[in-house]
Structures are given as structure tokens and as C-alpha cells.
Amino acid sequence: MTKPDPNRVLRRLPLVVGGLGAVLLLINRLLTPELTESQSRGDVLGVILSAVLILTGLIWQQVQPQSPDSVELIGEEGFFLAPDLPEAVKTELAWASHLLLTNTVTRSLVVFYQGKILLRRGILAPKSEVVPGPILKRVLEKQQPVYLVALNVYPGRVEFDYLPENTQGVICQPIADRGILILGANAPRSYTKQDENWIAGIADKLAVTMQQL
């Protein structure tokens, strides 16, 4: 489902007004039997203003990006926590996942730690097993996050079959050297740098809490 762009009309307004002004100036010039000096000066000023408006509209079309198209992820809403976790860890995972699902574009979330799934929440795919592929292995080895801004263009997307099949973007954030926080978004190129920093902070906090395991 495509999210409508709330700024579409505003971005196009200078183009419409500038174009309309230029057309009206041309009609006025053609219908004027005798051209005066004052009218000539007015026409020059009108042409300049119309050109500025049209140029502004063209710049706005390029500089002001449209909101990424979002989709309705395919899957069922769910919340799974590993039953053998300490209560403190359960509480921390529930808190962190709630914040990420309600304050970012994240719609599906998985916590994979020490070879086990500790949490699945949000829109869930039928498959629940996580088999680390090259991307997850690299995240664990390098201890650096990976952000796949448009998942459908990456050949490695096949390893994320435990996320909804139409997931648009994925962040794989390491949790110390033992686990990964995997976030699936419903729109491509939708995580901001601030989101990435915040996700890294939450992963660091989870790493401290999971030292109990």
C-alpha cells in the first residue's frame, strides 16, 4: 500500500503558478493592440517572476524527497519470548521491542542470541527458524551493523526468510559478540541516522542485560 505524499501539492504549487502566470502574460501581450513602455516593463517583471517560480518548483521537485513508499507486511501479528529466560531479561526485551516497534518504521523484530531465538515480535513470517547466512555471520564477526536499505535488490535477502516476504529494509545490529538484533521495516530507505544510533544504543543496553544468560 502506497503512503500518500502530504507535500505533493506544495511542491507543485510554484510550477503551476509560474506556468499560469507565463501563459496569462503571453495572452495579454497577444491581445494588446498597442504596447506601452510601462506595459513592457510590467511584462519583463512578470516574465522574471514566472521564471523564478518555475525554477523554484523544479528545485523543490529534486531537493525535497518524497516519503518512501510503505507496504503492508505479509504475515501475522505476534509476540514470542523464549520461556526459559530470567524475568529481568524478558522485561528488557519486551521494553526494547515495544519502543522500536512504536517509534521507528520497524514492523518485524527478531533477537537472535547465542544460536537461539529469544524474541520475535511484530508482523511474523510463517518460518521462525533463523539460520545465519553470510550477512549475519559478517555482522557477528566484524561487530558492525549492516543496513540493507532496499532489501529486494540484495541477492542476500534469501537468508531473511524468517521475516515477512515483502520486508522493505533490514537492519542487523550486533548485540556484543554473541547475538544480533534484526529489524524489518515496511518502507525502503526509511531509517534515519538518528534511528540507527538509537538502535545501536538499545542493542548495547540489551548486551549488558543478557550477561545474566
N, C-alpha and C positions, 0 to 999 in steps of 0.2 A: 504494500500500500504506500503510495507516494505522499509524503508530507507536503502540504501546500506551502509556498514561499510567502510569508507575510509582507516582504518588502518588494514584491514583484511590481506592484503598481507604482510605488515611489521611485524605483529605479528607472521606470519607463516614462515617468512624467516629463522630465526635461526634453526627451526626444520628441514626445507628442506636441508639447507646447512650442518648441523651437521649429518643428516642421510645419505646424499650423500657422505660426507667425510668418514664416517664409512664403507660404502659399498665399496668404492674405496680402502680403506686400506685393507679390507678383500680380495678383488680380487687381489691386488698387492702381498699380503702375499701368497696366494694360487699359484700364477703364478711364484713365485721366487724359483728357484731350490736350491739355497744355500743362507742362511741367514747370513749376516754380522753383526758385533756388531753395526756399525753405522746405519744400516738399522733398527735394533731392537730399538735403541734409538729413531730413527725417528718415528717408528711405535707407541712407547709408547707416544711420544709427540702428534702424530696425534690423538690417541685414547682419550687423555685428552682433546684436543681442541674440538673434535667432541662431547664428553660428555658435556662439558661446553656449547656448542651451543645448544644442545638438551635440557639441563636443563633450559637455558635462555628462549628458546621458550616455554617450558611448563609453566614457571613462568609468562611470558607475557600473555599467554592464560588466566591465572587466575587473574592476578593483573590488567591488562588493560581491563576495562569493555567495552563491545561493546555498541554502541549507542542504546538507546531504539528504538524498532520498532514503527514507526509512522503510522497513518492511515489517510485516507481522511474522515473527519467527514461527516455524512449524514445529509443534511439539506440545507437550502438556505441562501445565504449571505444577511444580513440585518442590519438595524440600526434604532432602535426605541428609541425616547426620549419622556417622558411624556410631553404633550403640555402645561400644566399649571405651569411649573417650571419657576422661575426667570431666566433671561438671564445669570446671573453670574453662576448659578448652572448648566445650560445647557452647558455653555462653559467649566466649570471644568470637568463635566462628559465626554464630548467629548474628551477633552485633555487627561484625565486619561485613558480612554478606548483605545484611539489610541496608547498611549505608551505601554500599556500592550499587545495589540494585535501585535504590531510590534517588541517588544523587548523581549518577552518571548514565550514559547510554547503555550500560551493561544490562543485558536481559537474561543471560545464562552464565552461571558461575560454577566452577569446579575447583576444589582444593585437593591436590594430589601430593601426598607426603609419605616418604619412606616406602614407596611402592604400593600405597593403599589410597583409596578414595575416602577422604574424611568428610567431605561435604559436596553435595550437588544441590543447586537452588536456582529458581527462576524457571525459564522455559527449558524443559529437558527433552533430549532425544531418546528414542527407544533404547539405544545401546548405552550401557552405563560403564562398561569396562574401559579403562584408559591404558593403552599400550604405547609407551613413549616412542615416538618416531625421531627422526633427525633433528627436528626443531626443538622438542622438549629436551632431548639429550644435550643439545648445544647450550640451551639455557642453563641446565644444571652444571655443565662443565665450565662454561665461561662466567657463570654468576652474573649474567647481564640479561635484562629483559628483551623480549622481541615483540615488536608491534607490527602485525600484518594489517595494513590499513584497509586493504580491499581483498578479503580472503579468496574470493572467487578467481582471482588472477594468479594465485600461487599454486604451483603443482603440489606443494606440500600440504595443501588443505585436506588431503585424504586422511591424514593422521588425526584430524579433529572430528572423526565420525561420531564421537560421543557428545558433540554439540549439535544443535538444530541444523539441518542440512542447508538452510538458507542464511546461516550466520554471515554477517557482512564484514565484520572486523574482529580481530582477536589480539588480546594482549596476554603474553606469557611472562609472568613476573616471578622471579625466584624467591623462595622462602628459605633464607640462609642457603645451605648447600644440600638440603635434604628434600625439598619439595617445591611445588610450583602452584601459583595462583593463576588460574586460567579464566579469562573473562571474554565472553562473546557479546558483541554489540549488534544492534539491529540496523545500523547505518554505517556505510564506509567512511573512512577519514573523519570520524566523529569524536575521537578522544583528543582533548586539548593537552598541551604540555602540562598545564596545571593538574589535569586529571591523572596524567602519567606520574607526576611527582607524588600526588596524593595516594595513588595505588601502591607506589613503592613504599611510602610511609606505613601504610596499613600492613603490607607484607612483612616489613621489619618488626612491627608490633606482634604480628602472629608468630614470627620466628621466636621471639622471646617467650611467648606463652607456651609454645609447643615444646619447649625444652623439658616440660613435665613428662613428655611421652617417652 
